[in-house]
């Protein structure tokens, strides 16, 4: 497993969101910021990913506020080297048996309870947790285990997790663990997941 730490650099209520991703040796690897504030009005909002020196690495389009409908799923494409590197599908409907959207202990409503991630030939399922303590997102190998977006997190058929996104300790807001040797651009995917999961 490979571990990363992420620091949130924006305050609650700020329009533009910014994050820094570090390795375990506290070396800054990747920066993410929401580019919506400086984009022309006809351009969709997006997240820009860059190296510490400012060189742009990738981007991820976000739905326009008018596109956010409760019955619609959203697809987030991470564009790397002018091609789709990863596609993250977020169904907005609550899981079967639930009566409404998930809420965290702070009263924050999470817009999704699960993510399907297609990246570098892998298909992973990310499940959100309802509890205030515990992981924010647990990643499973959906292709190997035959998991679909409809699987419940309480299912006894879930395999061992291959990654976690958790609330961080100390100076970091998030701890991220991804499987070693599976992704060429693991920090990029990890920072995109932090951006989608963090709903302050």
C-alpha positions, 0 to 999 in steps of 0.5 A: 500500500502507498500512503499520502496525506492531503491538506485543505487550504481553503476556508469553509464557504470559500468558492475556490477550493484548494488542496495539496497532496504530500507523500509520507516524507512530507514532500509536496507532490501535487496541487489541486484548485478549482478553476471556476473563478477565473473561467469564462462563463461559457466554460464548465467549472473544473478542477486543475491539477498541477505540480508544485512548480505550477506546471498543469498536469490534468483537469477534471470537469465539474457539473454546472450548478444547473446540471445538479438534479437529484435523479441524475448521476454525474460523471467526472472525467479526469483529463491527463495528457489530452485523454480521459485518464479516469472516469468517476461515476457518482449516482446521486440517488441514495442506496436502496432502503435509504430514506434520504441522502447521507449526512455527516455528524456536522449536518453536511449532506453528501451528494453521493454514497458511492463512486464507480472508478474506471482508471488504467484498466481497473474498475474500483468501487468506492463506498461512503461511510455514514458514521462520523468516525471511520473511513470517508471512502473505502475502495474495493476492486469491483472487477475482481469481485463482480461488484456493481454500483448497487452493492450495499456497504453492509453486504457480506460479499464485499472483499478486502478493501484495496484503499481508504480515504480517512480523516487525517491527523495533525497538520493534515486533513486527509490520509489516503491509502492506495494499492502499490504498483497498480496506478501510474498516476495514483496521486492524481486519482487520489487528489480527485477523490479527495476533492469529490468527497470533501463537501465543506 
